[in-house]
Amino acid sequence: MKCSLDRHSSMWRLWACAPLLGLCGCSTLGIYRFDKPERAPAGEAVEIPSQLEGGVKLTGPMMAALKVAMDDFRPPWMKPEAQDTVEEKCLADWRYIEARVVQANDDLFYVTFSPNLSACGPGLVLLDGGAVYAIDGKGRILAEGE
């Protein structure tokens, strides 16, 4: 009888801890995995100038709005090499997407993405590959369109 009680209490503990084990599984499976950017070898390094002139200035809220729109337009796990067609490969590669961020007021940003398929390959035509997002200062997508 003692054996069956121990087995019963062990099963009870297992069921009681099951939700906690499920939470641990997400990070173990790599769902929250972050891939660090690739670093060039030391021989390819460049020197950063003491002053940078003429660049585009993005504020912190602008960058946050841009990141929200980027993650929705092309999710981070979408890789160009995993796509089937030339058009899909082009749309999955940020080198061929032009972006613009417009700050309408302190709490509203418009982010547009326009694919530049001519840079991707000759003769590529895409009718609706771009997107426009309205994003608030809390990082929420208020509207999305083409």
Solvent accessible surface area in square Angstrom, and as a share of the most:
residue,aa,sasa,rsa
1,M,193,0.86
2,K,151,0.64
3,C,100,0.60
4,S,61,0.39
5,L,109,0.54
6,D,78,0.40
7,R,166,0.61
8,H,124,0.56
9,S,41,0.27
10,S,60,0.39
11,M,94,0.42
12,W,174,0.61
13,R,158,0.58
14,L,97,0.48
15,W,170,0.60
16,A,63,0.48
17,C,60,0.36
18,A,40,0.31
19,P,91,0.57
20,L,115,0.57
21,L,108,0.54
22,G,47,0.46
23,L,130,0.65
24,C,81,0.48
25,G,23,0.22
26,C,41,0.24
27,S,76,0.49
28,T,112,0.65
29,L,141,0.70
30,G,26,0.25
31,I,114,0.58
32,Y,163,0.62
33,R,174,0.64
34,F,156,0.65
35,D,90,0.47
36,K,168,0.71
37,P,97,0.61
38,E,168,0.75
39,R,209,0.76
40,A,65,0.51
41,P,85,0.53
42,A,96,0.75
43,G,80,0.76
44,E,119,0.53
45,A,76,0.59
46,V,133,0.76
47,E,167,0.75
48,I,139,0.70
49,P,81,0.51
50,S,120,0.78
51,Q,134,0.60
52,L,137,0.68
53,E,145,0.65
54,G,83,0.80
55,G,67,0.65
56,V,137,0.79
57,K,173,0.73
58,L,63,0.31
59,T,54,0.31
60,G,44,0.43
61,P,72,0.45
62,M,29,0.13
63,M,107,0.48
64,A,56,0.43
65,A,2,0.02
66,L,32,0.16
67,K,121,0.51
68,V,40,0.23
69,A,0,0.00
70,M,61,0.27
71,D,53,0.27
72,D,65,0.34
73,F,42,0.18
74,R,31,0.11
75,P,27,0.17
76,P,74,0.47
77,W,199,0.70
78,M,65,0.29
79,K,91,0.39
80,P,33,0.21
81,E,131,0.59
82,A,75,0.58
83,Q,40,0.18
84,D,129,0.67
85,T,64,0.37
86,V,88,0.50
87,E,57,0.26
88,E,74,0.33
89,K,77,0.33
90,C,1,0.01
91,L,42,0.21
92,A,0,0.00
93,D,18,0.10
94,W,67,0.24
95,R,185,0.67
96,Y,42,0.16
97,I,17,0.09
98,E,99,0.44
99,A,58,0.45
100,R,164,0.60
101,V,26,0.15
102,V,73,0.42
103,Q,69,0.31
104,A,53,0.41
105,N,81,0.42
106,D,130,0.67
107,D,78,0.40
108,L,36,0.18
109,F,1,0.01
110,Y,84,0.32
111,V,0,0.00
112,T,41,0.24
113,F,3,0.01
114,S,54,0.35
115,P,33,0.21
116,N,50,0.25
117,L,16,0.08
118,S,95,0.61
119,A,62,0.48
120,C,34,0.20
121,G,14,0.13
122,P,138,0.87
123,G,78,0.75
124,L,35,0.18
125,V,111,0.64
126,L,59,0.29
127,L,170,0.85
128,D,90,0.46
129,G,14,0.14
130,G,23,0.22
131,A,9,0.07
132,V,55,0.31
133,Y,2,0.01
134,A,12,0.09
135,I,0,0.00
136,D,8,0.04
137,G,45,0.44
138,K,158,0.67
139,G,27,0.26
140,R,134,0.49
141,I,68,0.34
142,L,95,0.47
143,A,59,0.46
144,E,109,0.49
145,G,32,0.31
146,E,154,0.69
